[in-house]
Amino acid sequence: MKISLPTLMGALLLCLQITAYAHVTPHPTEISFPDITWDIPEGDSYFHRFSPEVVLFLKEDSTLPIFSLQLTFQGGSSSAAAGWEPYFYDALLFRGGAHDHSPEQVDSLLELYALDVSVRSSTVATRITIRGLSRYWDESLHLLESVLQKPLFDSTEIERTRRQIHQKISTQFSTPHALLQAAWKHRMYPDSPLSLLFTPDEIAEPSTEVIREKLAYHHTFLRDSTALIFALAGDMSKEAISPLAVSMAEKGERRRATNLSIDTPSPTISVVHRPGANQAFVRLGHQTFPRPHKDFYPLTIYNDLLGGGGFHSRLVQEIRSNRGLTYSIRSGLSSSYFYPGTFHVTFSTQNSRVNEALFVTKQMITESLQKKEDTQAVEQAKSRFISSLPSHFRTSEDLVFTYAENYLNTRPFDHFTRYGEILSHITLEDIQESKTRNIHPEEFSIVIVGDTTALFSAPSYDEQHIRDLPYQTLSPEEL
């Protein structure tokens, strides 16, 4: 019997349909996955010491033919003699050339070997980071050693960088958020490196030679006198970095970063005039403490529930959702191991409603200190924090960079392995005691950025008005 082609094709399609229906994808609730087992990597298993203050965190990983190298010198802007050195240093360490490479040659080598380099200064540390292909390791290391030995700080590059810094500083208060941040640091950390700002004239004043001398001195201090943390990940062994690490270890005594001396400011209310601003930008809060501190983790959970955890937090629900006073409000608990952190709440609001937003926010904080936290909400907050821990160790680079930062902060190697246990044992009583011990609304400083004419003519709220507070008006020039 002959079978026609259309009949054959129809039978084939029918078979395919039957097969497809026989393999219907199950409902998501019916899909099961094997349990993921993941252990927090132990920091000490990646640790090597070349001298008391020159150490290495190494993760050998041949998955890809790449490397990531970071050098953390324990000195930053707080160590700079003039204060402005890091502005230039970060930009010029490589771009300014080396004793045996002109700036153009350095730039060509970076492009030829596809190297990604960066220099970043913070208050207490300076980090040099290089990423590249493993096959160019020797060339990369040679370039790094040349720069470390004697950076050139080329005159032309200094002037080019000066123009860029001058432009950046000229527009440093171009947004109200930047102005609010500067005014807050000015109040929380007066007369310290944390609040140090420069005018365009202060950047334009020093000669090229003075800048070069200051940079050379700053570099020599970092290279030869500060404790040094190497972090290396990728298709590399300890032997690859040992020659440089040993040579740095032989330079003599090195000092670790120390705590900054920061005074506790008296509560102040500052209004920074920004003509024509159609909103008020507000931050209120006070200093807390340097870490480590027994109250930090209980306060972290309290902060998350109050206003640091997004849409589920109390301030967002009341100030934004229920009252419509702001698009964004957030509480924060900043922290450092070298100076006191701050507890603060930040929001923006219409000029006409600034009094309501400010006084309701402060009242909510006061009431939250008397209220015991909800057990379920606390457990959910703990779970969120603990669940975020693996993000510190996504890659080999993450692992060694995380433990380098951990070492800089003088935390023990088991800090991360004990993190979940510490959080899980925090009780409602711990949170209650910590927040009442550390958060004092009557001692809050308040910073408001806005048009003073509009702010002072805004309606009162519950017979309260910012113009009746003992405020002082600041101009951007005073910061």
C-alpha positions in Angstrom: 0.0 0.0 0.0 1.3 3.3 -1.0 1.3 6.2 1.6 1.1 9.7 0.1 3.5 12.3 1.2 0.8 14.6 2.8 -0.4 11.6 4.9 3.1 10.8 6.0 3.8 14.4 7.0 0.5 14.5 8.9 1.4 11.4 10.8 4.8 12.8 11.7 3.3 16.0 13.0 0.8 14.0 15.1 3.7 12.0 16.6 5.6 15.2 17.4 2.5 16.7 19.1 2.0 13.6 21.2 5.6 13.6 22.2 5.4 17.3 23.2 2.3 16.7 25.3 4.0 13.8 26.9 6.8 16.1 28.1 4.8 19.0 29.4 6.9 21.2 31.7 5.8 20.7 35.3 4.4 23.6 37.3 7.1 25.5 39.2 5.8 24.3 42.5 6.5 20.7 41.3 10.2 21.4 40.4 12.8 20.4 42.9 16.4 21.3 43.1 19.3 19.8 45.0 20.4 21.6 48.1 23.2 24.0 47.6 26.1 23.5 50.0 28.4 26.4 50.5 30.8 27.1 53.3 32.3 30.5 54.0 36.0 30.3 53.0 38.4 30.5 56.0 40.6 33.6 55.7 43.7 32.2 57.3 44.0 29.5 54.6 44.8 32.2 52.0 47.1 34.2 54.3 50.9 34.5 54.0 53.2 36.8 55.9 56.5 38.2 54.5 57.2 40.5 57.5 55.2 41.8 60.5 53.5 44.4 58.3 53.7 43.0 54.8 51.2 40.3 54.2 49.5 38.5 51.3 46.1 37.0 50.6 46.4 34.6 47.7 43.7 32.5 45.9 45.1 30.4 43.1 42.5 29.9 40.4 43.3 28.6 36.9 39.7 28.7 35.7 40.6 31.6 33.5 44.0 32.9 32.3 43.6 36.2 34.3 44.9 37.8 37.5 43.8 40.5 39.9 46.3 42.2 42.1 45.7 44.8 44.7 48.2 46.6 47.0 46.7 48.3 50.0 49.0 50.8 51.7 47.8 51.7 55.1 48.0 55.5 54.6 45.6 57.8 52.8 44.3 61.4 52.8 44.8 61.6 56.6 48.5 61.1 56.0 48.9 63.7 53.3 50.9 66.8 54.4 48.9 69.4 52.3 45.7 67.3 52.1 45.3 67.7 48.4 47.9 65.2 47.4 45.5 62.2 46.9 43.6 64.3 44.3 46.8 64.3 42.1 48.3 61.0 43.3 45.4 58.8 42.2 45.4 60.3 38.7 49.2 60.6 38.2 50.8 57.5 39.7 50.6 55.7 36.4 49.6 58.4 34.0 52.5 60.6 35.1 55.1 58.1 33.9 58.0 56.4 35.7 61.8 56.9 35.8 62.3 54.6 32.9 59.0 55.1 31.1 57.5 58.3 29.8 53.8 58.9 30.3 53.2 58.0 26.6 55.1 54.8 27.0 53.2 53.8 30.1 49.9 54.5 28.3 51.1 52.4 25.4 52.1 49.5 27.6 48.8 49.5 29.4 47.0 49.4 26.1 49.3 46.8 24.6 48.9 44.4 27.5 45.2 45.2 28.1 45.9 46.1 31.7 43.2 47.7 33.8 44.8 49.8 36.5 43.4 52.1 39.2 44.6 54.0 42.2 42.1 55.0 44.9 42.8 56.9 48.1 40.5 56.8 51.1 41.0 58.4 54.5 43.3 55.7 55.9 44.3 53.6 52.9 45.6 53.8 49.3 44.8 50.9 46.9 46.6 50.2 43.7 44.7 47.6 41.6 45.9 45.9 38.4 43.9 43.4 36.4 45.2 41.6 33.3 46.0 38.4 31.4 48.2 35.9 33.1 50.5 35.6 30.1 51.5 39.3 30.6 52.2 38.9 34.4 55.9 39.5 34.1 55.4 42.7 32.0 52.7 43.9 34.4 54.9 43.3 37.4 57.8 45.1 35.8 55.7 48.2 35.0 54.3 48.2 38.6 57.8 47.9 40.0 59.0 50.8 37.9 56.2 53.0 39.0 56.7 52.1 42.7 60.4 52.6 42.5 60.3 56.1 41.1 57.1 57.7 39.6 57.9 60.5 37.3 54.9 62.8 37.9 55.4 64.5 34.6 54.9 68.3 34.5 52.5 68.2 31.5 50.4 65.5 33.2 50.4 67.5 36.4 49.0 70.5 34.7 46.4 68.5 32.8 45.3 66.9 36.1 45.2 70.2 37.8 42.7 71.5 35.3 40.6 68.5 35.8 40.6 68.8 39.5 40.0 72.5 39.3 36.9 71.9 37.2 35.7 69.2 39.5 36.1 71.3 42.6 34.5 74.3 40.9 31.3 72.2 40.5 31.5 70.2 43.7 28.3 71.8 45.0 26.4 71.6 41.8 23.7 69.4 43.3 21.9 69.8 46.6 22.8 66.2 47.6 26.5 67.0 47.3 26.0 70.2 49.3 24.1 68.3 52.0 26.8 65.6 52.2 29.5 68.3 52.6 27.6 70.2 55.2 26.9 67.0 57.2 30.6 66.0 57.3 31.4 69.6 58.2 29.2 69.2 61.3 29.9 65.6 62.2 33.7 65.8 61.7 34.8 69.4 62.2 38.4 70.3 61.5 39.4 66.7 60.4 40.5 65.0 57.2 37.0 63.7 56.8 35.5 67.1 56.2 38.5 68.7 54.4 37.5 70.5 51.2 39.5 72.7 48.9 38.7 75.8 46.8 39.7 76.1 43.2 42.2 78.7 44.2 43.9 76.3 46.6 44.4 73.9 43.7 45.6 76.6 41.3 48.1 78.2 43.8 51.0 75.7 44.2 53.6 75.5 41.4 54.1 72.4 39.3 57.4 71.8 41.1 55.7 72.1 44.6 53.1 69.6 43.5 55.7 67.2 42.3 57.7 67.4 45.5 54.6 66.9 47.6 53.6 63.9 45.5 57.1 62.4 45.7 57.1 62.7 49.5 53.6 61.2 49.8 54.6 58.3 47.6 57.8 57.6 49.4 55.9 57.6 52.7 53.3 55.2 51.5 55.8 52.9 49.8 58.4 52.7 52.6 56.6 53.5 55.8 53.1 52.1 55.8 51.9 48.6 56.4 51.1 46.8 53.1 48.5 44.2 52.2 48.9 42.3 48.9 45.8 40.5 47.5 46.3 38.3 44.5 43.8 36.1 42.7 43.9 34.2 39.5 46.3 31.9 37.5 49.2 32.9 39.8 51.3 31.3 42.5 52.9 32.8 45.6 56.2 32.7 43.8 54.9 35.1 41.2 54.5 37.9 43.8 57.2 36.9 46.3 60.1 39.0 44.8 58.1 42.2 45.0 56.6 41.4 48.4 60.0 40.5 49.8 61.6 43.7 48.5 58.9 45.7 50.1 59.3 43.8 53.4 63.0 44.6 53.5 62.4 48.4 53.5 62.3 48.5 57.3 59.7 49.2 59.9 56.1 49.9 58.7 53.2 51.4 60.6 49.6 50.2 60.4 46.8 52.7 60.1 45.6 54.2 63.4 42.4 55.7 64.6 41.8 59.4 63.8 41.3 61.8 66.7 37.7 63.1 66.1 35.9 65.4 68.5 32.3 64.8 69.3 30.4 67.9 68.0 27.7 69.7 70.0 24.2 69.4 68.4 23.7 72.1 65.8 21.1 73.1 63.3 22.5 74.4 60.0 20.6 75.8 57.1 22.6 76.0 53.9 21.1 78.6 51.5 20.6 77.4 47.9 18.7 80.1 46.0 15.8 78.9 43.9 15.7 75.3 45.3 12.1 74.0 45.0 12.7 71.3 47.6 14.4 71.1 51.0 17.1 68.4 51.5 17.4 67.3 55.1 19.6 65.1 57.2 19.4 64.7 61.0 21.3 62.5 63.4 24.6 62.3 65.4 27.9 60.5 65.8 27.9 57.0 67.1 31.1 55.0 67.7 34.1 53.5 65.9 34.0 49.7 65.4 34.4 47.1 66.7 31.5 47.7 69.0 29.1 45.3 70.7 26.1 47.5 69.7 26.8 47.7 66.0 24.9 44.6 64.8 21.8 45.1 67.0 21.7 48.7 65.8 22.1 47.5 62.2 18.9 45.5 62.6 17.1 48.4 64.2 18.2 50.7 61.4 17.0 48.3 58.8 13.5 48.2 60.3 13.4 52.0 60.9 14.4 53.3 57.5 17.4 51.4 56.0 15.6 48.4 54.6 13.6 49.9 51.7 9.9 50.0 51.2 9.1 47.7 54.2 10.7 50.1 56.7 8.6 52.3 59.0 9.8 55.7 57.9 9.2 54.8 54.2 5.7 53.5 55.0 4.7 56.6 57.1 6.6 59.5 55.6 6.4 58.4 51.9 3.4 56.1 51.5 0.9 57.3 54.1 1.7 61.1 54.2 3.2 61.6 50.8 5.8 63.9 52.2 8.8 62.6 50.2 9.7 60.4 47.3 12.8 59.1 49.2 13.6 58.8 52.9 16.2 56.5 54.4 18.0 56.0 57.6 21.7 55.0 57.8 24.2 53.7 60.2 27.6 54.5 58.8 30.6 52.8 60.3 34.4 52.8 60.4 37.1 51.0 62.3 39.2 54.2 62.4 36.7 57.0 63.5 33.1 57.3 64.8 30.3 56.5 62.4 27.0 58.3 62.4 23.3 57.4 62.7 21.3 59.6 60.4 18.0 60.0 58.4 18.0 61.7 55.0 15.1 62.9 52.9 13.9 65.6 50.6 10.5 67.3 50.6 8.5 70.2 49.3 9.5 73.5 50.8 6.0 74.0 52.0 6.0 70.7 54.0 9.5 70.8 55.4 8.3 71.3 59.0 5.8 68.5 58.9 8.4 66.1 57.4 11.1 67.1 59.8 9.1 67.0 63.0 7.1 63.9 62.2 10.4 62.0 61.3 12.0 63.0 64.6 8.9 62.1 66.5 8.8 58.6 64.8 12.4 58.0 65.7 11.7 59.0 69.4 8.7 56.7 69.5 10.6 53.8 67.9 13.1 53.9 70.7 10.4 53.1 73.2 8.7 50.4 71.1 9.9 46.8 71.3 10.6 45.4 67.8 8.4 42.8 66.2 9.9 39.3 66.4 9.0 38.3 62.9 10.4 41.5 61.4 13.7 41.1 63.3 14.1 37.5 62.1 13.4 38.6 58.5 16.0 41.3 58.8 18.6 38.9 60.2 17.9 36.5 57.4 18.4 39.2 54.8 21.8 40.2 56.2 23.0 36.6 56.6 21.8 35.7 53.1 23.8 38.6 51.6 27.1 37.2 52.9 27.9 35.1 49.9 28.0 38.2 47.7 31.4 39.0 49.4 32.9 35.8 47.9 31.4 35.6 44.4 34.8 35.4 42.7 38.4 34.6 43.7 39.0 38.4 43.4 36.2 39.1 45.8 37.6 36.6 48.2 41.1 38.0 48.5 40.0 41.7 48.3 37.4 41.0 51.0 40.0 39.5 53.3 42.5 42.2 52.6 39.8 44.7 53.8 39.1 42.5 56.7 42.8 42.6 57.7 43.0 46.3 57.2 40.1 46.7 59.7 42.0 44.5 62.2 39.1 42.0 62.3 39.9 38.3 63.1 40.1 35.8 60.3 36.9 34.1 61.5 34.9 37.3 61.3 32.8 36.1 58.4 32.5 32.5 59.6 31.0 33.8 62.8 28.9 36.5 61.2 25.7 34.4 60.9 26.1 33.0 64.4 26.5 36.5 65.9 23.4 37.9 64.1 21.2 34.8 64.8 21.9 35.2 68.6 20.8 38.8 68.7 17.6 39.1 70.9 14.9 41.7 71.0 16.3 42.8 74.3 19.7 43.4 72.7 18.2 45.6 70.1 16.1 47.5 72.7 19.1 48.2 74.9 21.4 49.1 72.0 19.1 51.6 70.4 18.2 53.4 73.7 21.9 53.4 74.7 23.1 54.9 71.4 20.3 56.9 69.7 19.4 60.2 71.3 17.0 62.4 69.3 17.4 65.3 71.7 21.1 65.4 70.6 20.5 65.3 66.9 22.2 67.8 64.6 20.1 68.9 61.7 21.3 70.1 58.3 18.9 71.6 55.8 19.8 72.6 52.2 17.2 74.9 50.5 16.0 78.3 49.7 15.8 80.0 53.0 13.1 82.4 51.9 10.8 79.5 51.0 11.8 77.4 54.0 11.2 80.2 56.6 7.8 81.1 55.0 6.6 77.5 55.0 3.6 76.6 57.2 4.2 75.5 60.8 3.4 71.9 61.8 1.8 71.3 65.2 3.0 74.8 66.2 6.6 73.9 65.3 8.8 75.7 62.8 12.5 75.5 61.8 12.8 79.3 62.1 12.1 78.9 65.8 15.0 76.6 66.3 18.5 77.9 67.3 19.7 77.5 63.7 22.7 79.1 61.9 22.8 79.9 58.2 25.8 78.6 56.2 27.0 79.4 52.8 28.8 76.8 50.6 32.0 78.9 50.9 32.0 78.3 54.7 32.2 74.5 54.1 
